[in-house]
Amino acid sequence: MHPRATIIALRITLLASVPLAGVLAAELPYKLGDFKTVDGHEYHGVVVTEKTATGITIKHASGAGRFAWSDVPAETQLLLGYDPAAEAAAAQKAVAELAQTQARVNAAAGRLSPPQLKSVLSKFAISPIDNKAWRLAFVDPSTVTISFSYTTPALWYPIGGTELITASREDQLRAALAAKFIQNRGGRGFTDQEVQFLSFETRVGLERHAGRQQTFRLTFPVTHAAAISQQIARYWMVLAQASDQPYDFGAVGTNTFGYNRDKTLRINEISLPSTEVSPLDGLVARVPQLQQQIYEALTHQ
Protein backbone atom coordinates (compact mmCIF):
# COMPACT_ATOMS: atom_id res chain seq x y z
CA MET A 1 0.00 0.00 0.00
CA HIS A 2 1.18 3.53 -0.77
CA PRO A 3 2.51 5.28 2.38
CA ARG A 4 -0.03 8.11 2.02
CA ALA A 5 -2.86 5.62 1.67
CA THR A 6 -1.60 3.84 4.78
CA ILE A 7 -1.70 7.10 6.77
CA ILE A 8 -5.24 7.86 5.58
CA ALA A 9 -6.41 4.35 6.48
CA LEU A 10 -4.85 4.71 9.94
CA ARG A 11 -6.65 8.02 10.53
CA ILE A 12 -9.98 6.50 9.51
CA THR A 13 -9.38 3.60 11.91
CA LEU A 14 -8.60 5.98 14.79
CA LEU A 15 -11.67 8.09 14.15
CA ALA A 16 -13.84 5.01 14.06
CA SER A 17 -12.56 4.01 17.50
CA VAL A 18 -13.52 7.35 19.08
CA PRO A 19 -17.02 7.43 20.67
CA LEU A 20 -19.56 9.64 18.91
CA ALA A 21 -19.62 11.92 21.95
CA GLY A 22 -15.92 12.64 21.47
CA VAL A 23 -16.38 13.48 17.80
CA LEU A 24 -19.26 15.84 18.47
CA ALA A 25 -17.28 17.56 21.22
CA ALA A 26 -15.19 19.16 18.47
CA GLU A 27 -18.35 20.96 17.29
CA LEU A 28 -18.86 22.79 20.56
CA PRO A 29 -20.16 25.29 21.45
CA TYR A 30 -23.53 23.90 20.35
CA LYS A 31 -26.60 26.17 20.27
CA LEU A 32 -29.32 24.08 21.86
CA GLY A 33 -31.92 26.85 22.22
CA ASP A 34 -34.56 25.80 24.75
CA PHE A 35 -33.62 23.02 27.15
CA LYS A 36 -35.90 21.19 29.60
CA THR A 37 -34.37 18.84 32.16
CA VAL A 38 -35.83 15.47 33.12
CA ASP A 39 -37.24 16.99 36.31
CA GLY A 40 -39.00 19.78 34.40
CA HIS A 41 -36.76 22.84 34.81
CA GLU A 42 -36.63 24.95 31.65
CA TYR A 43 -33.75 27.05 30.34
CA HIS A 44 -33.71 29.37 27.35
CA GLY A 45 -30.98 30.58 25.04
CA VAL A 46 -28.94 27.51 25.92
CA VAL A 47 -25.48 26.92 24.49
CA VAL A 48 -23.63 23.69 25.35
CA THR A 49 -20.05 24.74 26.07
CA GLU A 50 -18.56 21.49 27.34
CA LYS A 51 -19.39 17.81 27.17
CA THR A 52 -17.72 14.98 29.07
CA ALA A 53 -18.45 11.36 29.78
CA THR A 54 -20.36 12.38 32.92
CA GLY A 55 -22.41 15.37 31.75
CA ILE A 56 -22.68 18.73 30.00
CA THR A 57 -21.94 22.34 30.87
CA ILE A 58 -24.23 25.04 29.50
CA LYS A 59 -24.69 28.77 29.34
CA HIS A 60 -28.24 30.10 29.32
CA ALA A 61 -30.20 33.33 29.53
CA SER A 62 -30.02 33.40 33.34
CA GLY A 63 -26.48 32.13 33.89
CA ALA A 64 -24.62 28.86 33.54
CA GLY A 65 -24.54 25.39 35.04
CA ARG A 66 -23.61 21.75 34.72
CA PHE A 67 -25.91 18.73 34.37
CA ALA A 68 -25.29 15.02 34.70
CA TRP A 69 -26.46 12.95 31.73
CA SER A 70 -29.25 11.58 33.95
CA ASP A 71 -30.72 15.12 34.02
CA VAL A 72 -30.74 15.35 30.21
CA PRO A 73 -33.79 14.01 28.26
CA ALA A 74 -33.19 11.02 25.96
CA GLU A 75 -33.72 13.00 22.74
CA THR A 76 -31.19 15.62 23.82
CA GLN A 77 -28.74 12.92 24.86
CA LEU A 78 -29.00 11.47 21.35
CA LEU A 79 -28.55 14.89 19.78
CA LEU A 80 -25.39 15.54 21.80
CA GLY A 81 -23.91 12.08 21.24
CA TYR A 82 -24.26 10.71 24.77
CA ASP A 83 -22.14 7.58 25.25
CA PRO A 84 -23.50 5.36 28.08
CA ALA A 85 -20.44 3.11 27.95
CA ALA A 86 -18.10 6.08 28.44
CA GLU A 87 -20.22 7.32 31.36
CA ALA A 88 -20.16 3.89 33.01
CA ALA A 89 -16.40 3.62 32.52
CA ALA A 90 -15.84 7.09 34.00
CA ALA A 91 -18.02 6.26 37.00
CA GLN A 92 -16.22 2.96 37.54
CA LYS A 93 -12.84 4.67 37.31
CA ALA A 94 -13.88 7.35 39.82
CA VAL A 95 -15.10 4.71 42.28
CA ALA A 96 -11.87 2.74 41.92
CA GLU A 97 -9.72 5.83 42.45
CA LEU A 98 -11.69 6.81 45.56
CA ALA A 99 -11.37 3.29 46.95
CA GLN A 100 -7.61 3.33 46.38
CA THR A 101 -7.26 6.71 48.04
CA GLN A 102 -9.32 5.61 51.05
CA ALA A 103 -7.28 2.42 51.40
CA ARG A 104 -4.02 4.39 51.42
CA VAL A 105 -5.34 6.90 53.97
CA ASN A 106 -6.76 4.22 56.26
CA ALA A 107 -3.53 2.20 56.10
CA ALA A 108 -1.48 5.26 57.04
CA ALA A 109 -3.90 6.16 59.85
CA GLY A 110 -3.77 2.62 61.22
CA ARG A 111 -0.11 3.01 62.06
CA LEU A 112 -0.84 5.80 64.56
CA SER A 113 -2.27 5.67 68.06
CA PRO A 114 -5.68 7.37 68.59
CA PRO A 115 -4.10 10.43 70.30
CA GLN A 116 -1.56 10.80 67.49
CA LEU A 117 -4.29 10.53 64.83
CA LYS A 118 -6.46 13.07 66.62
CA SER A 119 -3.54 15.47 66.78
CA VAL A 120 -2.91 15.17 63.05
CA LEU A 121 -6.58 15.64 62.11
CA SER A 122 -6.94 18.71 64.36
CA LYS A 123 -4.43 20.53 62.16
CA PHE A 124 -6.83 20.33 59.21
CA ALA A 125 -9.84 22.00 60.84
CA ILE A 126 -10.49 25.13 58.78
CA SER A 127 -12.89 28.07 58.45
CA PRO A 128 -13.35 30.56 55.60
CA ILE A 129 -11.24 33.66 56.14
CA ASP A 130 -14.27 35.96 55.91
CA ASN A 131 -16.79 33.78 57.78
CA LYS A 132 -15.60 32.16 61.01
CA ALA A 133 -19.12 30.92 61.79
CA TRP A 134 -18.38 28.04 59.41
CA ARG A 135 -15.99 25.24 60.34
CA LEU A 136 -14.80 22.05 58.63
CA ALA A 137 -13.27 19.25 60.69
CA PHE A 138 -12.37 15.62 60.06
CA VAL A 139 -14.08 13.17 62.42
CA ASP A 140 -11.68 10.54 61.12
CA PRO A 141 -9.55 10.36 57.95
CA SER A 142 -12.60 9.33 55.90
CA THR A 143 -15.40 11.41 57.46
CA VAL A 144 -16.02 15.16 57.48
CA THR A 145 -18.30 17.41 59.53
CA ILE A 146 -19.07 20.94 58.36
CA SER A 147 -20.80 23.07 60.99
CA PHE A 148 -22.31 26.55 61.01
CA SER A 149 -23.45 28.51 64.08
CA TYR A 150 -26.16 31.06 63.42
CA THR A 151 -29.19 32.87 64.80
CA THR A 152 -32.48 32.33 63.02
CA PRO A 153 -34.23 35.54 61.95
CA ALA A 154 -37.17 36.80 63.96
CA LEU A 155 -40.47 35.84 62.31
CA TRP A 156 -44.06 36.93 62.75
CA TYR A 157 -46.76 34.29 63.18
CA PRO A 158 -50.49 34.41 64.04
CA ILE A 159 -51.29 35.10 67.70
CA GLY A 160 -51.90 31.84 69.54
CA GLY A 161 -52.20 30.21 72.96
CA THR A 162 -54.04 31.76 75.91
CA GLU A 163 -53.57 35.23 74.44
CA LEU A 164 -55.86 34.35 71.54
CA ILE A 165 -58.44 32.63 73.77
CA THR A 166 -58.89 35.78 75.87
CA ALA A 167 -58.83 38.11 72.85
CA SER A 168 -61.92 39.85 71.53
CA ARG A 169 -63.92 38.39 68.65
CA GLU A 170 -62.47 41.07 66.35
CA ASP A 171 -58.89 40.18 67.31
CA GLN A 172 -59.62 36.48 66.79
CA LEU A 173 -60.87 37.22 63.27
CA ARG A 174 -57.72 39.23 62.56
CA ALA A 175 -55.59 36.35 63.82
CA ALA A 176 -57.53 33.97 61.57
CA LEU A 177 -56.90 36.26 58.61
CA ALA A 178 -53.20 36.37 59.44
CA ALA A 179 -53.15 32.57 59.75
CA LYS A 180 -54.66 32.33 56.26
CA PHE A 181 -51.85 34.48 54.91
CA ILE A 182 -49.29 32.20 56.58
CA GLN A 183 -51.01 29.13 55.14
CA ASN A 184 -50.80 30.60 51.64
CA ARG A 185 -47.05 30.99 52.18
CA GLY A 186 -46.59 27.30 53.00
CA GLY A 187 -46.45 27.98 56.75
CA ARG A 188 -43.52 30.40 56.48
CA GLY A 189 -43.68 33.37 58.84
CA PHE A 190 -43.14 37.03 57.92
CA THR A 191 -39.81 38.75 58.46
CA ASP A 192 -39.54 42.17 60.11
CA GLN A 193 -39.16 43.73 56.67
CA GLU A 194 -42.17 41.92 55.19
CA VAL A 195 -44.47 42.85 58.07
CA GLN A 196 -44.06 46.53 57.20
CA PHE A 197 -45.92 45.98 53.92
CA LEU A 198 -48.89 44.10 55.39
CA SER A 199 -52.27 45.69 55.90
CA PHE A 200 -53.17 46.78 59.42
CA GLU A 201 -55.87 44.10 59.64
CA THR A 202 -53.34 41.35 58.97
CA ARG A 203 -50.47 42.81 60.97
CA VAL A 204 -52.40 43.11 64.25
CA GLY A 205 -53.15 39.38 64.09
CA LEU A 206 -49.44 38.54 64.22
CA GLU A 207 -46.92 38.27 67.04
CA ARG A 208 -43.15 38.38 66.80
CA HIS A 209 -41.09 35.28 67.59
CA ALA A 210 -37.47 36.11 68.40
CA GLY A 211 -34.67 34.35 66.56
CA ARG A 212 -32.89 31.37 68.12
CA GLN A 213 -29.26 30.32 68.27
CA GLN A 214 -28.73 27.11 66.31
CA THR A 215 -25.93 25.01 64.86
CA PHE A 216 -26.13 23.35 61.47
CA ARG A 217 -24.06 20.19 60.97
CA LEU A 218 -23.46 18.28 57.76
CA THR A 219 -21.55 15.02 58.24
CA PHE A 220 -20.58 12.86 55.29
CA PRO A 221 -17.90 10.47 53.98
CA VAL A 222 -15.15 12.07 51.94
CA THR A 223 -16.33 9.95 49.00
CA HIS A 224 -19.62 11.91 48.95
CA ALA A 225 -18.00 15.32 48.50
CA ALA A 226 -18.35 15.39 44.70
CA ALA A 227 -22.03 14.38 44.83
CA ILE A 228 -22.78 17.04 47.46
CA SER A 229 -21.04 19.67 45.31
CA GLN A 230 -23.33 18.61 42.48
CA GLN A 231 -26.42 19.12 44.67
CA ILE A 232 -25.22 22.60 45.59
CA ALA A 233 -24.64 23.32 41.88
CA ARG A 234 -28.26 22.32 41.21
CA TYR A 235 -29.36 24.82 43.87
CA TRP A 236 -27.44 27.62 42.14
CA MET A 237 -29.07 26.67 38.83
CA VAL A 238 -32.61 26.85 40.23
CA LEU A 239 -31.81 30.06 42.14
CA ALA A 240 -30.60 31.69 38.91
CA GLN A 241 -34.13 31.23 37.56
CA ALA A 242 -35.54 33.07 40.61
CA SER A 243 -37.93 30.17 41.05
CA ASP A 244 -40.45 30.29 43.91
CA GLN A 245 -41.39 26.63 43.54
CA PRO A 246 -40.02 24.08 46.05
CA TYR A 247 -38.01 21.20 44.70
CA ASP A 248 -36.38 18.07 46.13
CA PHE A 249 -32.90 17.30 44.81
CA GLY A 250 -32.79 13.89 46.46
CA ALA A 251 -30.34 12.35 48.90
CA VAL A 252 -26.60 11.83 49.03
CA GLY A 253 -26.12 9.07 51.56
CA THR A 254 -28.12 10.05 54.66
CA ASN A 255 -28.29 13.76 53.76
CA THR A 256 -31.22 15.17 51.78
CA PHE A 257 -31.17 18.34 49.67
CA GLY A 258 -33.81 20.63 48.22
CA TYR A 259 -34.87 24.13 47.18
CA ASN A 260 -37.42 26.11 49.22
CA ARG A 261 -39.99 28.68 48.14
CA ASP A 262 -38.01 31.41 49.92
CA LYS A 263 -34.99 30.59 47.70
CA THR A 264 -33.03 28.89 50.49
CA LEU A 265 -31.12 25.61 50.24
CA ARG A 266 -32.66 22.87 52.36
CA ILE A 267 -30.27 20.31 53.82
CA ASN A 268 -32.06 17.78 55.99
CA GLU A 269 -34.23 19.95 58.29
CA ILE A 270 -32.18 23.16 58.00
CA SER A 271 -32.57 25.94 55.41
CA LEU A 272 -29.61 28.10 54.38
CA PRO A 273 -29.87 31.46 52.58
CA SER A 274 -27.77 31.90 49.45
CA THR A 275 -25.29 34.08 51.37
CA GLU A 276 -24.40 31.06 53.51
CA VAL A 277 -24.45 28.51 50.69
CA SER A 278 -21.30 30.06 49.19
CA PRO A 279 -19.00 29.27 52.16
CA LEU A 280 -20.50 25.76 52.39
CA ASP A 281 -19.84 25.25 48.68
CA GLY A 282 -16.24 26.34 49.11
CA LEU A 283 -15.60 24.04 52.09
CA VAL A 284 -17.09 20.98 50.38
CA ALA A 285 -14.90 21.64 47.33
CA ARG A 286 -11.78 21.58 49.51
CA VAL A 287 -12.45 18.16 51.06
CA PRO A 288 -10.52 16.01 48.52
CA GLN A 289 -7.48 18.31 48.68
CA LEU A 290 -7.52 18.30 52.48
CA GLN A 291 -7.72 14.52 52.61
CA GLN A 292 -4.67 14.30 50.33
CA GLN A 293 -2.82 16.64 52.69
CA ILE A 294 -3.87 14.47 55.64
CA TYR A 295 -2.48 11.41 53.87
CA GLU A 296 0.83 13.17 53.30
CA ALA A 297 0.94 14.23 56.97
CA LEU A 298 0.16 10.68 58.13
CA THR A 299 2.93 9.16 56.02
CA HIS A 300 5.49 11.52 57.59
CA GLN A 301 4.60 10.60 61.18
Residue pairs with C-beta under 8 A, 6 or more apart in sequence:
1 9
15 23
19 81
19 83
19 85
19 86
20 81
20 83
21 51
21 53
21 80
21 81
21 82
21 83
21 86
22 81
22 83
22 86
23 81
24 30
24 51
24 80
24 81
25 51
25 81
28 48
28 49
28 50
28 51
29 47
29 48
29 49
29 59
30 47
30 48
30 80
31 46
31 47
32 46
32 47
32 48
32 58
32 76
32 79
33 44
33 45
33 46
34 42
34 43
34 44
34 46
35 42
35 43
35 44
35 46
35 58
35 60
35 76
36 42
36 43
36 73
37 43
37 67
37 71
37 72
37 73
38 70
38 71
38 72
38 73
39 71
39 247
41 237
41 238
41 241
41 243
41 247
43 58
43 60
43 61
43 62
43 241
44 60
44 61
45 60
45 61
46 58
46 59
46 60
47 58
47 59
47 60
48 56
48 57
48 58
48 80
49 57
49 58
49 59
49 64
50 56
50 57
51 57
51 80
51 81
52 90
53 83
53 86
53 87
53 89
53 90
54 68
54 69
54 87
54 90
54 91
55 66
55 67
55 68
55 69
55 71
55 72
56 66
56 67
56 69
56 72
56 80
57 64
57 65
57 66
58 64
58 65
58 66
58 67
62 240
62 241
62 242
63 236
63 237
63 240
65 233
65 234
65 236
65 237
65 240
66 230
66 233
68 230
69 77
69 82
69 87
72 80
72 82
94 226
98 223
101 291
101 292
101 295
102 142
102 222
102 223
104 295
105 141
105 142
105 291
105 294
105 295
105 298
106 141
106 142
108 141
108 295
108 298
108 299
109 117
109 140
109 141
109 298
111 298
111 301
112 120
112 298
112 301
116 301
117 140
117 141
117 298
120 294
120 297
120 298
120 301
121 137
121 138
121 140
121 141
121 294
122 137
123 297
124 137
124 138
124 290
124 293
124 294
124 297
125 135
125 136
125 137
125 138
126 135
126 136
126 283
126 286
126 290
127 133
127 134
127 135
127 136
128 134
128 279
128 282
128 283
131 279
133 148
133 149
133 150
134 146
134 147
134 148
134 276
134 279
134 280
134 283
135 146
135 147
135 148
136 144
136 145
136 146
136 283
136 286
136 287
136 290
137 144
137 145
137 147
138 144
138 145
138 290
138 291
138 294
139 145
139 219
141 291
141 294
141 295
141 298
142 221
142 222
142 223
142 291
143 219
143 220
143 221
143 222
144 219
144 220
144 221
144 222
144 225
144 287
145 217
145 218
145 219
146 217
146 218
146 219
146 280
146 283
146 284
147 215
147 216
147 217
147 218
148 215
148 216
148 217
148 272
148 276
148 279
148 280
149 213
149 214
149 215
149 216
150 213
150 214
150 215
150 216
150 276
151 211
151 212
151 213
151 214
152 211
152 212
152 214
153 191
153 192
153 211
154 191
154 192
154 208
154 209
154 210
154 211
155 188
155 189
155 190
155 191
155 208
155 209
155 211
156 189
156 190
156 191
156 192
156 194
156 195
156 206
156 207
156 208
156 209
157 182
157 189
157 206
157 207
157 209
158 164
158 175
158 176
158 178
158 179
158 182
158 205
158 206
158 207
159 167
159 171
159 175
159 178
159 205
159 206
159 207
160 175
160 207
163 207
164 171
164 172
164 175
167 175
171 204
171 205
174 201
174 202
174 204
174 205
175 205
175 206
176 205
177 201
177 202
177 205
178 202
178 203
178 205
178 206
179 205
181 190
181 198
181 202
182 188
182 189
182 190
185 261
186 246
186 261
188 261
188 262
189 209
190 198
190 206
192 208
195 203
195 206
198 206
214 270
216 267
216 270
216 272
218 228
218 255
218 267
218 268
218 280
219 255
220 228
220 252
220 253
220 254
220 255
221 253
222 287
222 288
222 291
224 252
224 253
224 255
225 284
225 285
225 287
225 288
226 288
227 252
228 252
228 255
228 257
228 284
229 281
229 284
229 285
231 249
231 250
231 252
231 257
232 257
232 265
232 277
232 280
232 281
232 284
234 249
234 257
234 259
235 249
235 257
235 259
235 265
235 277
236 277
238 247
238 259
239 259
239 263
239 274
242 263
243 259
243 263
244 261
244 263
245 259
245 261
246 258
246 259
246 260
246 261
247 258
247 259
248 256
248 257
248 258
249 256
249 257
249 258
249 259
250 256
250 257
251 257
255 267
255 268
256 266
256 267
256 268
257 265
257 266
257 267
258 265
258 266
259 265
259 266
260 266
260 271
262 271
263 273
263 274
264 271
264 272
264 273
264 274
265 271
265 272
265 274
265 277
266 272
272 280
